[in-house]
Amino acid sequence: MSEHHHADTELTASERKLADALAADRPIPSAGFRGALGRHLHVRDPGYGTRPERLRLTVSGLLAGGVILIALGLLQATGAL
């Protein structure tokens, strides 16, 4: 995340002071907690493994079917069908 957003130029001096105070007092989890969380998430990872065979072919077929359905809808909406 960036330190300052483009909206900072629209803030008054008191609003900028408040924003700086809030940013400085933002709670940050300890390193021990972050490490434990990372290990917990790693253990719970389902590990989906490799991609299915012929994934590109399957995606291409589904995409082509979607394009055909959109084209048919367009033809029906324009009254050509």
C-alpha positions as CSV (number, residue, x, y, z in Angstrom):
1,M,0.0,0.0,0.0
2,S,1.2,3.5,-0.7
3,E,1.8,5.9,2.2
4,H,-0.3,8.7,0.7
5,H,-3.2,8.7,-1.6
6,H,-4.1,11.3,-4.2
7,A,-7.0,12.4,-1.9
8,D,-4.4,13.8,0.5
9,T,-4.3,17.0,-1.5
10,E,-7.9,17.7,-0.7
11,L,-7.4,17.4,3.1
12,T,-7.2,20.4,5.4
13,A,-4.2,20.7,7.8
14,S,-6.2,19.3,10.7
15,E,-7.5,16.4,8.7
16,R,-4.0,15.6,7.4
17,K,-2.7,15.7,11.1
18,L,-5.5,13.3,12.1
19,A,-4.7,11.0,9.1
20,D,-1.0,11.0,10.1
21,A,-1.9,10.2,13.7
22,L,-4.2,7.3,12.7
23,A,-1.6,5.9,10.3
24,A,1.1,6.0,13.0
25,D,-1.2,4.4,15.6
26,R,-2.4,1.6,13.3
27,P,-2.0,-1.8,15.1
28,I,0.4,-4.2,13.4
29,P,0.4,-7.8,14.5
30,S,3.6,-9.1,16.0
31,A,6.1,-11.1,14.0
32,G,5.2,-14.2,16.1
33,F,1.5,-13.9,15.3
34,R,2.2,-13.4,11.6
35,G,4.5,-16.4,11.5
36,A,2.0,-18.6,13.3
37,L,-0.7,-17.5,11.0
38,G,1.5,-18.3,7.9
39,R,2.2,-21.8,9.3
40,H,-1.5,-22.3,10.0
41,L,-2.6,-21.3,6.5
42,H,0.1,-23.5,5.0
43,V,-1.2,-26.5,6.9
44,R,-4.8,-25.8,5.9
45,D,-3.8,-25.3,2.2
46,P,-5.9,-27.8,0.2
47,G,-3.1,-28.2,-2.3
48,Y,-5.1,-28.5,-5.5
49,G,-2.1,-29.8,-7.4
50,T,-1.5,-29.5,-11.1
51,R,-3.9,-28.2,-13.6
52,P,-6.3,-30.6,-15.3
53,E,-5.4,-32.2,-18.6
54,R,-6.5,-30.2,-21.7
55,L,-7.3,-27.1,-19.6
56,R,-6.8,-24.8,-22.5
57,L,-9.0,-26.9,-24.8
58,T,-11.8,-26.9,-22.1
59,V,-11.5,-23.1,-21.6
60,S,-11.5,-22.5,-25.3
61,G,-14.6,-24.6,-25.8
62,L,-16.5,-22.8,-23.0
63,L,-15.4,-19.4,-24.3
64,A,-16.5,-20.3,-27.9
65,G,-19.9,-21.5,-26.5
66,G,-20.3,-18.2,-24.6
67,V,-19.5,-16.2,-27.7
68,I,-22.0,-18.2,-29.8
69,L,-24.7,-17.6,-27.2
70,I,-23.9,-13.9,-27.1
71,A,-24.1,-13.7,-30.9
72,L,-27.4,-15.5,-30.9
73,G,-28.8,-13.1,-28.2
74,L,-27.6,-10.2,-30.3
75,L,-29.3,-11.6,-33.4
76,Q,-32.5,-12.2,-31.5
77,A,-32.4,-8.7,-30.0
78,T,-31.9,-7.0,-33.4
79,G,-34.8,-9.1,-34.9
80,A,-32.6,-11.0,-37.3
81,L,-33.8,-14.3,-35.9
